[in-house]
Amino acid sequence: MLTSTLASWSAHDTQLILSCVVGLALIIIGISVLKIAPFLSILVGTFVAGFTAGLPLEAVAGAFSKGAGGLLGDVGIIIALGAMLGALMADSGAADQLVSTILKHSTPRTLPWLMALVAIIIGLPLFFEVGLVMMVPIIFVMARRSGQPILRIAIPALAGMTTLHALLPPHPGPLIAVSALHADLGMTLGFGLLVALPAVVLAGPVYGIWLSKRMHVEEPEEMGKLFTAESHDIAAPSFALSLITILLPVLLMLARTVARLWLTKGTFLHDAFDFLGEPLVALGLTVLFAIVALGWSRGMARDRVGGILRKSLPPIAALLLTIGAGGGLKQALVVAGISTTIAKIAVGSHLPLILLAWLIAVALRQATGSATVATTTTAGIVAPVVAGLSATHNSLLALAIGAGSVFFCHVNDAGFWMVREYFGLKLKQTVMVWSVLQTIVSVVGLVLTLVLWNALT
């Protein structure tokens, strides 16, 4: 039985739940009431949560350092490279060129829908963090040029990228669930598209249009300057060159996915595409390509190109520190044993399997701030009881887990802080923009997987 794999509830489990609540409450108070920098608030909240959970202070410090370093190692350099690329595209006129072409083929009414479609195309092979740093300059320039509220442009793009990240292979969460549950990859991809498209529509254009009428957000000054072209007499690059530049990392990562699925491991082509499609390599090569193609080859002085690259980094310093702190908080709670505690709560509820899997993923994401941790742990917990299910039901179960892993992401989530810092939001605004958006994706994902589950049973 599933419950036999977990020990009974203990006093430590109660202590751990309370410590999480106290730590998260301190973080929220520190940021929203005391106006302390998010990085420092999360640091204090992490130590309070870890200490009250029974961890020695040196263990909390070690977990925080490991979690912060691990997360920054994964996304920190990618964000820095993305900021460089965004600044180059904005300053060279490439972003304006892309936006002008999109605006020619859209109306104010259709623009949010078109942005969702662009985000889906760009986000299909990309990790969410990579897709976001690629889309941010387009979002800023598009909102500026179209005269529409920035949330009306940004929310559909965010919905398109995060939905694919949660539900569709080759993103890591869905792949982990497919592997652990022995689901069929092709079937999961097919059902994932059926579930993802309505989720994108509701969480993106529909919610974005609704929220932008009720919550006004100004373009943040510092980020706005980063994605504003300085006046110069160099002609803007062609649409084709601009498009190639922004799609280059997409194509490299897509080639990596195809190579992993269809080419024999160890062959030259497999290894070459596997290397070139690594996010760090793909974005690094794209920045180098942009330096040459958008800068030097078009007569832009080397000093000017170097200045663009340098000015792109200071605005993201606070973002990187905050994201690192969120990773530290997550790791401290994981070390304290929150995953096992949450699993005990969910498994003890005796709910239908697909709803149980979704709830376990929801609870683990709330506690750890990591979709990967939530997906991996949930799949491991439910794997022992899926042996008798069909491949169809295993695929739907993997999708339900993916949907649960993005429910109401909050202060221990790297994406929360990326959205807050990029768009200059207050804490409450970030909850409305990001946490609610994620919740819509999660709930729509659950409802549609339940419908398909019952229809195919």
C-alpha positions as CSV (number, residue, x, y, z in Angstrom):
1,M,0.0,0.0,0.0
2,L,1.0,3.6,-0.6
3,T,0.6,4.6,3.0
4,S,3.0,1.9,4.2
5,T,5.9,3.6,2.6
6,L,5.5,6.6,5.0
7,A,5.9,6.7,8.8
8,S,3.1,7.9,11.0
9,W,2.7,11.6,11.8
10,S,5.1,12.9,14.5
11,A,5.6,16.0,16.6
12,H,8.4,17.0,14.3
13,D,6.0,17.1,11.4
14,T,3.8,19.5,13.3
15,Q,6.9,21.6,14.2
16,L,8.0,21.7,10.6
17,I,4.7,22.9,9.3
18,L,4.6,25.7,11.9
19,S,8.1,26.7,11.2
20,C,7.3,27.1,7.5
21,V,4.3,29.3,8.3
22,V,6.4,31.4,10.7
23,G,9.2,31.8,8.2
24,L,7.0,32.7,5.2
25,A,5.0,35.2,7.4
26,L,8.3,36.9,8.4
27,I,9.3,37.2,4.8
28,I,6.0,38.7,3.7
29,I,6.1,41.2,6.7
30,G,9.7,42.1,6.0
31,I,9.0,42.9,2.4
32,S,5.5,44.4,2.4
33,V,5.4,46.1,5.9
34,L,9.0,46.8,6.9
35,K,10.1,47.5,3.3
36,I,13.3,45.4,3.8
37,A,15.1,44.3,0.6
38,P,13.6,40.9,-0.5
39,F,17.0,39.2,-0.4
40,L,17.5,40.1,3.3
41,S,13.9,39.3,4.2
42,I,14.2,35.8,2.7
43,L,17.6,35.3,4.4
44,V,16.1,36.1,7.8
45,G,13.0,34.1,7.2
46,T,15.1,31.1,6.2
47,F,17.1,31.1,9.4
48,V,14.0,31.5,11.5
49,A,12.2,28.7,9.7
50,G,15.2,26.4,9.8
51,F,16.0,27.0,13.4
52,T,12.4,26.6,14.6
53,A,12.2,23.4,12.5
54,G,15.1,21.9,14.6
55,L,18.0,22.4,12.3
56,P,21.3,23.7,13.8
57,L,22.1,27.2,12.6
58,E,25.3,26.0,10.8
59,A,23.1,23.4,8.9
60,V,20.7,26.2,7.9
61,A,23.6,28.3,6.7
62,G,25.0,25.4,4.7
63,A,21.6,24.6,3.2
64,F,21.0,28.2,2.3
65,S,24.4,28.5,0.6
66,K,24.0,25.3,-1.3
67,G,20.5,26.2,-2.4
68,A,21.4,29.7,-3.5
69,G,24.5,28.6,-5.3
70,G,22.7,25.7,-7.0
71,L,19.9,27.9,-8.3
72,L,22.2,30.7,-9.4
73,G,24.4,28.2,-11.1
74,D,21.3,27.0,-13.0
75,V,19.7,30.3,-13.9
76,G,22.0,33.2,-12.8
77,I,24.3,33.1,-15.8
78,I,21.4,32.5,-18.1
79,I,19.6,35.6,-16.8
80,A,22.8,37.6,-17.2
81,L,23.3,36.4,-20.8
82,G,19.6,37.1,-21.5
83,A,19.9,40.6,-20.2
84,M,22.9,41.2,-22.5
85,L,21.0,39.8,-25.4
86,G,18.0,41.9,-24.6
87,A,20.0,45.1,-24.3
88,L,21.7,44.4,-27.7
89,M,18.4,43.7,-29.4
90,A,16.9,46.9,-27.9
91,D,19.8,49.2,-28.6
92,S,20.4,47.9,-32.2
93,G,16.8,48.3,-33.1
94,A,16.2,44.6,-33.6
95,A,13.5,44.5,-30.9
96,D,11.7,47.4,-32.6
97,Q,12.0,45.7,-35.9
98,L,10.3,42.5,-34.6
99,V,7.6,44.6,-32.8
100,S,6.9,46.7,-35.8
101,T,6.3,43.6,-37.9
102,I,4.0,42.0,-35.3
103,L,2.0,45.2,-34.9
104,K,1.5,45.3,-38.7
105,H,-0.3,42.0,-38.5
106,S,-2.3,42.6,-35.4
107,T,-4.9,44.9,-33.9
108,P,-5.2,46.0,-30.2
109,R,-7.8,43.3,-29.7
110,T,-5.7,40.5,-31.2
111,L,-2.3,41.5,-29.8
112,P,-2.6,39.7,-26.4
113,W,-3.5,36.5,-28.3
114,L,-0.6,36.9,-30.7
115,M,1.8,37.4,-27.7
116,A,0.5,34.2,-26.2
117,L,1.2,32.4,-29.5
118,V,4.7,33.9,-29.8
119,A,5.4,32.8,-26.2
120,I,4.3,29.3,-27.0
121,I,6.5,29.0,-30.0
122,I,9.5,30.4,-28.2
123,G,8.8,28.6,-25.0
124,L,8.3,25.1,-26.5
125,P,11.9,24.0,-26.2
126,L,13.1,26.5,-23.6
127,F,13.2,26.4,-19.8
128,F,10.9,29.0,-18.4
129,E,13.7,31.2,-17.1
130,V,15.4,31.2,-20.5
131,G,12.1,32.0,-22.3
132,L,11.4,34.9,-20.0
133,V,14.7,36.6,-20.4
134,M,14.2,36.2,-24.2
135,M,10.7,37.7,-24.2
136,V,11.2,40.6,-21.7
137,P,12.7,43.0,-24.2
138,I,9.9,42.2,-26.7
139,I,7.3,42.7,-24.0
140,F,8.7,46.1,-23.0
141,V,9.0,47.4,-26.5
142,M,5.7,46.0,-27.6
143,A,3.8,47.7,-24.7
144,R,5.6,51.0,-25.4
145,R,5.0,50.9,-29.2
146,S,1.4,49.7,-29.0
147,G,0.4,52.1,-26.2
148,Q,-1.3,49.2,-24.3
149,P,-0.9,48.4,-20.6
150,I,2.2,46.3,-20.0
151,L,0.2,43.6,-18.1
152,R,-2.0,43.2,-21.2
153,I,1.1,42.2,-23.1
154,A,3.1,40.5,-20.4
155,I,0.5,38.1,-18.9
156,P,-0.3,36.2,-22.1
157,A,3.5,35.8,-22.7
158,L,4.0,34.6,-19.1
159,A,1.1,32.2,-19.4
160,G,2.3,30.7,-22.7
161,M,5.8,30.0,-21.3
162,T,4.8,28.7,-17.9
163,T,2.1,26.4,-19.1
164,L,4.4,24.6,-21.6
165,H,7.1,24.4,-18.9
166,A,4.6,22.7,-16.5
167,L,2.8,20.3,-18.9
168,L,4.8,19.5,-22.1
169,P,7.9,17.5,-22.7
170,P,10.8,18.1,-23.2
171,H,10.6,20.4,-20.2
172,P,12.2,18.7,-17.1
173,G,9.1,18.3,-14.9
174,P,6.9,16.4,-17.4
175,L,9.9,14.3,-18.5
176,I,10.6,13.4,-14.8
177,A,7.0,12.3,-14.3
178,V,6.9,10.4,-17.6
179,S,10.0,8.5,-16.6
180,A,8.9,7.7,-13.0
181,L,5.4,6.6,-14.0
182,H,6.5,4.7,-17.2
183,A,4.1,6.8,-19.2
184,D,4.2,7.1,-23.0
185,L,6.1,10.2,-24.1
186,G,4.1,10.7,-27.3
187,M,0.8,10.2,-25.6
188,T,1.8,12.6,-22.8
189,L,2.8,15.2,-25.4
190,G,-0.6,14.8,-27.2
191,F,-2.7,15.1,-24.1
192,G,-0.5,17.9,-22.8
193,L,-1.3,20.0,-25.9
194,L,-5.1,19.4,-25.3
195,V,-4.7,20.5,-21.7
196,A,-2.2,23.3,-22.3
197,L,-4.0,25.3,-25.0
198,P,-7.2,26.1,-22.9
199,A,-4.9,26.8,-19.9
200,V,-2.9,29.3,-21.9
201,V,-6.1,31.0,-23.2
202,L,-7.7,31.4,-19.8
203,A,-4.5,32.3,-17.8
204,G,-3.1,34.5,-20.6
205,P,-5.2,36.7,-22.9
206,V,-8.5,36.3,-20.9
207,Y,-6.9,36.9,-17.5
208,G,-4.5,39.5,-18.8
209,I,-7.2,41.6,-20.4
210,W,-9.3,41.4,-17.3
211,L,-6.4,42.3,-14.8
212,S,-4.9,45.1,-16.9
213,K,-8.3,47.0,-16.7
214,R,-8.2,46.7,-12.9
215,M,-4.5,47.0,-12.0
216,H,-2.4,49.7,-13.6
217,V,1.4,49.1,-13.7
218,E,3.9,51.7,-15.0
219,E,7.0,50.6,-16.9
220,P,9.8,50.3,-14.3
221,E,12.3,53.1,-14.9
222,E,15.6,51.1,-14.5
223,M,14.4,48.1,-16.6
224,G,12.8,50.4,-19.1
225,K,16.1,52.2,-19.7
226,L,17.8,48.8,-20.3
227,F,15.4,48.0,-23.1
228,T,15.4,51.5,-24.7
229,A,17.5,52.2,-27.8
230,E,19.8,55.2,-27.7
231,S,19.5,57.5,-30.6
232,H,22.1,56.8,-33.3
233,D,22.4,57.0,-37.1
234,I,22.9,53.2,-37.7
235,A,19.9,51.7,-39.6
236,A,17.9,49.0,-37.8
237,P,18.7,45.4,-38.8
238,S,16.4,43.6,-41.1
239,F,13.4,41.6,-39.8
240,A,15.1,38.4,-40.9
241,L,18.3,39.1,-39.0
242,S,16.3,40.2,-35.9
243,L,14.2,37.0,-36.1
244,I,17.2,34.8,-36.5
245,T,18.8,36.3,-33.5
246,I,15.9,35.7,-31.1
247,L,15.2,32.3,-32.5
248,L,18.8,31.0,-32.5
249,P,18.7,29.7,-28.9
250,V,15.3,28.2,-29.5
251,L,16.5,26.3,-32.6
252,L,19.6,25.1,-30.8
253,M,17.7,23.8,-27.8
254,L,15.0,22.2,-30.1
255,A,17.8,20.5,-32.0
256,R,19.1,19.1,-28.7
257,T,15.7,17.7,-27.9
258,V,15.3,16.1,-31.3
259,A,18.9,14.6,-31.0
260,R,18.1,13.1,-27.6
261,L,14.9,11.5,-28.9
262,W,16.0,10.3,-32.3
263,L,19.8,10.1,-32.6
264,T,22.0,7.4,-31.1
265,K,23.9,8.5,-28.0
266,G,27.6,8.8,-28.6
267,T,27.4,9.6,-32.3
268,F,28.9,12.9,-33.5
269,L,25.6,14.6,-34.4
270,H,24.0,13.6,-31.1
271,D,26.9,14.9,-29.0
272,A,27.3,18.1,-31.0
273,F,23.6,19.0,-30.8
274,D,23.5,18.0,-27.1
275,F,26.4,20.4,-26.4
276,L,25.1,23.3,-28.6
277,G,21.6,23.0,-27.1
278,E,22.7,23.3,-23.5
279,P,21.0,26.5,-22.4
280,L,24.2,28.2,-21.2
281,V,25.9,27.4,-24.5
282,A,23.0,28.3,-26.7
283,L,22.5,31.7,-25.1
284,G,26.2,32.3,-24.9
285,L,26.6,31.6,-28.6
286,T,23.6,33.8,-29.3
287,V,25.1,36.8,-27.5
288,L,28.3,36.4,-29.4
289,F,26.3,36.2,-32.6
290,A,24.4,39.3,-31.7
291,I,27.6,41.2,-30.9
292,V,28.8,40.5,-34.4
293,A,25.6,40.5,-36.4
294,L,23.7,43.4,-34.6
295,G,26.8,45.4,-33.6
296,W,30.2,45.2,-35.2
297,S,29.1,44.2,-38.7
298,R,26.6,47.1,-38.9
299,G,29.3,49.7,-38.0
300,M,28.6,49.9,-34.3
301,A,31.8,50.9,-32.4
302,R,33.4,48.3,-30.2
303,D,33.3,50.7,-27.2
304,R,29.6,51.1,-27.8
305,V,28.9,47.4,-27.9
306,G,30.9,46.9,-24.7
307,G,29.0,49.7,-23.0
308,I,25.7,48.1,-23.9
309,L,26.8,44.8,-22.4
310,R,28.1,46.4,-19.3
311,K,24.9,48.5,-18.7
312,S,22.8,45.4,-18.9
313,L,24.1,43.8,-15.7
314,P,23.5,46.3,-12.9
315,P,19.7,46.3,-13.2
316,I,19.6,42.5,-12.6
317,A,21.9,42.4,-9.5
318,A,19.0,42.6,-7.1
319,L,17.1,40.1,-9.1
320,L,19.9,37.6,-8.9
321,L,20.4,38.0,-5.2
322,T,16.7,37.6,-4.6
323,I,16.4,34.5,-6.8
324,G,19.5,33.0,-5.0
325,A,17.8,33.6,-1.6
326,G,14.7,31.9,-2.8
327,G,16.8,28.9,-3.7
328,G,18.4,29.0,-0.2
329,L,15.0,29.0,1.5
330,K,13.8,26.0,-0.6
331,Q,16.9,24.0,0.2
332,A,16.7,24.7,4.0
333,L,13.1,23.4,4.0
334,V,14.0,20.3,2.0
335,V,16.9,19.5,4.3
336,A,14.5,19.9,7.3
337,G,12.3,17.2,5.8
338,I,9.3,19.1,4.5
339,S,8.8,16.8,1.5
340,T,8.1,13.8,3.7
341,T,5.8,15.8,6.0
342,I,3.7,17.0,3.1
343,A,3.5,13.5,1.6
344,K,2.1,12.2,4.9
345,I,-0.7,14.8,4.9
346,A,-1.7,14.1,1.3
347,V,-1.5,10.3,1.4
348,G,-3.5,10.2,4.6
349,S,-6.4,11.9,2.9
350,H,-7.5,8.8,0.9
351,L,-8.5,10.8,-2.2
352,P,-8.9,9.5,-5.8
353,L,-5.4,8.9,-7.3
354,I,-5.3,11.7,-9.8
355,L,-6.6,14.2,-7.3
356,L,-4.2,12.9,-4.7
357,A,-1.2,13.2,-7.0
358,W,-2.2,16.8,-7.9
359,L,-2.6,17.7,-4.2
360,I,0.7,16.2,-3.2
361,A,2.4,18.2,-6.0
362,V,0.6,21.4,-4.9
363,A,1.6,21.0,-1.3
364,L,5.2,20.2,-2.1
365,R,5.4,23.2,-4.4
366,Q,4.0,25.5,-1.7
367,A,6.6,24.2,0.8
368,T,9.7,23.9,-1.4
369,G,9.2,26.5,-4.1
370,S,10.5,24.0,-6.7
371,A,8.4,22.4,-9.5
372,T,11.2,19.9,-10.0
373,V,11.2,18.8,-6.4
374,A,7.4,18.7,-6.3
375,T,7.2,16.6,-9.5
376,T,10.0,14.2,-8.6
377,T,8.8,13.6,-5.1
378,T,5.2,13.2,-6.1
379,A,6.0,10.8,-8.9
380,G,8.0,8.7,-6.5
381,I,5.2,8.6,-4.0
382,V,2.5,7.5,-6.4
383,A,4.7,5.3,-8.6
384,P,4.1,2.1,-6.5
385,V,0.3,2.1,-7.2
386,V,0.3,2.8,-11.0
387,A,1.6,-0.6,-12.1
388,G,-1.9,-1.7,-13.1
389,L,-2.9,1.5,-14.9
390,S,-3.0,1.9,-18.7
391,A,-0.5,4.0,-20.6
392,T,-3.2,6.6,-21.2
393,H,-3.9,7.0,-17.5
394,N,-0.2,7.1,-16.6
395,S,0.2,10.0,-19.1
396,L,-2.8,11.8,-17.5
397,L,-1.4,11.3,-14.1
398,A,2.0,12.8,-15.2
399,L,0.1,15.8,-16.5
400,A,-1.9,16.2,-13.2
401,I,1.4,16.2,-11.3
402,G,2.8,18.8,-13.6
403,A,-0.3,21.0,-13.1
404,G,-0.1,20.7,-9.4
405,S,3.6,21.7,-9.4
406,V,2.7,25.3,-10.5
407,F,-0.2,26.0,-8.1
408,F,0.0,29.5,-6.5
409,C,3.8,30.0,-6.7
410,H,4.9,32.5,-4.1
411,V,7.9,34.0,-2.3
412,N,10.0,30.8,-2.4
413,D,9.7,30.6,-6.2
414,A,12.4,32.0,-8.5
415,G,9.8,32.9,-11.1
416,F,7.9,35.0,-8.6
417,W,11.0,37.2,-8.0
418,M,11.9,37.4,-11.7
419,V,8.4,38.7,-12.5
420,R,8.4,41.1,-9.6
421,E,11.8,42.6,-10.5
422,Y,11.5,42.7,-14.2
423,F,8.1,44.5,-14.2
424,G,8.7,46.6,-11.0
425,L,5.7,45.1,-9.1
426,K,4.8,45.4,-5.5
427,L,4.4,42.1,-3.5
428,K,0.6,42.2,-3.7
429,Q,0.7,42.9,-7.5
430,T,3.1,40.1,-8.0
431,V,0.7,37.7,-6.3
432,M,-2.1,38.9,-8.6
433,V,0.1,38.7,-11.8
434,W,2.1,35.6,-11.1
435,S,0.6,33.5,-8.3
436,V,-3.0,33.8,-9.6
437,L,-1.9,33.2,-13.2
438,Q,-0.1,30.0,-12.1
439,T,-3.1,28.9,-10.1
440,I,-5.4,29.3,-13.2
441,V,-3.0,27.1,-15.2
442,S,-2.9,24.5,-12.4
443,V,-6.6,24.3,-11.8
444,V,-7.4,24.2,-15.5
445,G,-4.8,21.4,-15.9
446,L,-6.5,19.4,-13.1
447,V,-10.0,19.9,-14.4
448,L,-9.1,18.8,-17.9
449,T,-7.0,15.8,-16.9
450,L,-9.9,14.7,-14.6
451,V,-12.4,15.1,-17.6
452,L,-10.1,13.1,-19.8
453,W,-9.5,10.5,-17.1
454,N,-13.2,9.9,-16.6
455,A,-13.9,9.9,-20.3
456,L,-11.3,7.2,-20.9
457,T,-12.1,5.0,-17.9
